[in-house]
Amino acid sequence: MEIYLIEYPENISFGKEKSPEKKKFTKSYLKKILKQYYHLEVTDDDFGKNENGKPCLKDRSLYFNLSHSNTFLVVAISKKAVGIDIERQKEVDFLALSKRFFHPQEHRLIMSTPEDQQKDLFFRLWTHKEAYIKWKGGSLPADLQSFDVIPAGGDRPSIVHDSAKEQPKPAFREYRWQDYYITVCSLDTGFPDDFLKIE
């Protein structure tokens, strides 16, 4: 597995999450990564969607997932299904958000955490949950309350409690960069120690 971090150019509009220029840049960079690092020449016709509507390569030779926050894009590429999320820490009413969108167990976990650590835990949980949903191929925000995550501590792995259906339990890897939280979720446990920053 490899993870790539790219900064969007200044001329890209950030007013809309799915602006045409952002989508075009994102796809072109994904193609560039696949060509430069995996020697795959892919065209638009090589992309499809899986049974859950998640973008993929039709031949399933590799799996990828994308996420962006503010001016940064992250790309995870693996030989197995993968989900990734990046979030920039910002001022939000995280207690209200966790109460509304998180599983009750997660909200209780935040409330029982020392006050000066609550925001950090909120963003860790948020990226864990989004990465897990994207690994499964689900949708936001409907799925956020359907499972709970206990983030890793020390040498312990993160744990998911998901009663939706029996399935293999994936692994997680967290990264921090500047004021960004990045979490990757996959059955592929060959997580890199760091991500590759592409200029």
N, C-alpha and C positions, 0 to 999 in steps of 0.2 A: 504494500500500500504506500502511496505517496500523497502528500498534501501540498497544495500550491496556494500562495497568497499573492494577489495581484491588486494594484491600486488602479482604479478607474482614472482615465485621463480627465483633465479639467473641463473639456468640452462636453462631457456626458451630463445630461440632465438628471438631477436627482429628485425632481419634484414628484415624479410618479415612479412607483416601485417597478412597473413593467413598461417603462418608456421604450419605444422602438429602438432608439440608439443604444440603450443599455442592453437590451436583448441581443442586438446584433453584435455588439462588442463581446458580450459574454460567450456567445456561440463561437465567434471567430477565435477567441482565446482558447476555448476548449479544443477546437480543431488544431490550433497551434501546439498545445501541450501534447495532444495525442500524436502529432507528427514528429515533434522534436524529441520527445522522451520515450515514445512507444513505437515509433516508425509506422504509424497507421495513417494512411491518407483517407480521410473520411469526408463525405459530402452530406448535404442536408438529407439526402435519401437514405443514408446509413443510420439515421436517428429514428427512433420510434418511441412507443410507450408500452410499459408492461401492463399486466392485467389490472393494476390499481391506478393506471394513468401516470405513472412515474416515468420521466424521460430516461431512455436507455439506448444503447447500441443494439440494433436489431440482431446482430450475430452473437450478442452476449459474450464477446471475447474479453471484454473488460466492463466493469461497472463504474459509474461515476455519480457524483452528487455535487450540487452547487449551493452556495449561500452567500448573501451579501449583507453588509451593514455599513451605513454611511458611505464612505468612498472605497471600501475594500470588498473584494471578491475572494472567496476561498473555494477551491476545487479539490475533492477527494477522489482518487482513482484506485480501484482495487480489483482483484480477481473474484471477489464476492460482493454481494449487495452491500451498499454503504450509505449512511446518512451523515450529513455534516451540518452544523449550524454555527454562525458567528453573530455575536451581539456586542455592541458597544455599551459599556456601562454609562447610563445617563440618569438624570433625575426623573423618576417616575414614582407614582404611588404604588410601590411594589406590594405592600400589604393588601391593598384593595384588589390589585391584579391577581395576586396569588389566591385570595379568597374567592374571586369570581371564576378563575380559569383552572386553577390547579386542583389536584385530588385533595380531599380534606386532610389526608395524612400528611401531605407535603406542606399544606398551610400550617398545620399544627407543628411540624418540624421547624418551620421558619419562626413561628411565634415562640417556640421554646429555646431558640438560639439567642445568645447574647445580642443585644440591640446593635452593637457596632459591627456585627458579622452578618446581620440579616440580609442586607442588600447584596452582599457577595454571594450568599447562599441562593438568593432568588435568581440571580443571573446564571449561576451554575445549574440550578434546576431547570431553568428555562431552556438553556442550550442542550442539556441532556434530553429533555422531553421532545424538543423539535428534532434533534438528530435521530432519536428513536422512532418517531412517527415517520420521518423521511426514509429511514431504513426499511420500515414496514410498508411504506407506500401509502400511508393514510392521509388524512386531511386535517387542516387546522381551521378554526380552533376546536372543532367538535370533539376530537379525540383526546384533548389535553386532560380531561377529567376521568378518562377511562382506565388509567393506570397510574401508578406512582413509582418514583425513583428515589433510591437512597444513594446519593453521590458518594464516591470513594473517599476514604479517609485513611491516611497512612498507607499501608500496604494492602488494604482491603479493596476488592473490586466494587464498582457500582452495581447496584442490584435493582432489577425491575420486577414489580408485581403487576402482572397483566392478566386479568381473568377472561379477556376476550376469547382467546383460544390457546390451545396448547401449541407451543412453538419453541424452537431452540432459543436459549437466552444469549443475546449478543454481549459483546464486551464494549467498553467505552474508554476513550482517552481524552483527557482535557489538556488544553494548551492555553496559555495566557500570553498576550502580546500587546504592549502598551496598555490601553484601557479596554481591550477587547477580550471577550471570552469565546473560545472555540471548543466545541465538543464533537467528536467523531464516534459513530456507532456502527459496528459490523461484527459478523462472525469471523472475519479475518482479523486475527489478533497481532498481525505484524505491523503494528503502528510505528511510524517513524518517531525518533526522538525529537525531531523538530520539523517544521515545514519549510518548503523551499520558497523564498521570496523572489518573484519574477519582476524585473524592472520593465 
